[in-house]
């Protein structure tokens, strides 16, 4: 069930990214990127490439966050419950394609 929801989320993020790229307005999130909120108590906003959604390490992190928080979160964005340092370390190992 969680894998199906993760695939649905990835498809929706990609669709949203394409929709935003076709509009003529400035955004603080570049094309082909998404904003995520990271932290256990105080959430810090990171902007990451959507290509991270295809990476198994990032998908594992999303699954863990889904189990802990679900995807429907009051911040209004994708929230990942982990230490910021761990998130930065993990994303530094991922290719940015």
Beta strands, then each sheet from edge to edge (+ up, - down):
strand 1: 33-38
strand 2: 44-49
strand 3: 78-80
sheet 1: 2+ 1- 3-
end
